[in-house]
């Protein structure tokens, strides 16, 4: 069966032989928050990467534009999981051969057509690494099943290790205390986010570094999780917002009683607004790439504007 992903993450971050990248120091943006209370809001949905979790580029990447970042992450994966002996011997460095495999499987998954015009397919990182394992197994690759689990569990752990090696991540300032305070005041919270199968465990780990934190279920309502890898769609797919809207109604929550918080305007909040949700734009640093004209545009204009996560407390709750 192998150890749980959460236990694996905790174990990794106690090791002194591993160096993890950190997000770049935030570059503040001049913005004036607009925090007028919205007492009718019953549910806050959060975007994840770039909003609750600080990350370079403001989102989780399957392929980093800086080649050196891909090289370092793939070299770490090859070494950590002893893959080299089962890889094809080709000209070039081992990481280049792995990159060829990785990109091939990633592109295949990204090219799968969606059911609805205008939707964008999400590639599942676990499936990418599962296909890599299938290829390595052709050359008698094996792993410690007692530690890592069967193939899908092992691929999940590789996916986390790869992405954690590729992009630095940390919880946004005051994220843990803000989420806890909203929960204590009876505000439902969910996630409407581009995310992977390891993302909840990653969020839990990063929040725990800010204070007492026992589980994601302590602060979020699992029935209000809508994650791109599960839906097989990524933002700005309109269908990604349609199903949450239907689920919320079944729980007696109208679209206008939902406040969606994100640092992404055009490809997230604008779609949420079109779906009838209230919206709050987080302008904490330059990963929020918006112009004054976009913020004022009637099709995108957010209902509220935050410059830090904890300001949500002035908008919802008692």
Secondary structure, 3 states (H helix, E strand, C coil): CCCCHHHHHHHHCCCCCCCCCCCCCCCCCCCCCECCCCCCCCEEEECCECCCEEEHHHCCCCCCCCHHHHHHHHHHHHHHCCCHHHCCCCCCCHHHHHHHHHHHHHHHHHCCCCCCCCCEECCCHHHHHHHHHHHHHCCCCCCCHHHHCCHHHHHHHHHHHHHHHHCCEEECCCHHHHHHHHHHCCCEEEEEECCCCCHHHHHHHHHHCCCCCCCHHHCCCHHHEEEHHHHCEECCCCHHHHHHHHHHHHCCCCHHHEEEEECCHHHHHHHHHHCCCEEEEECCCCCCCCCHHHHHCCCCCCCEEECCHHHHHHCCCC
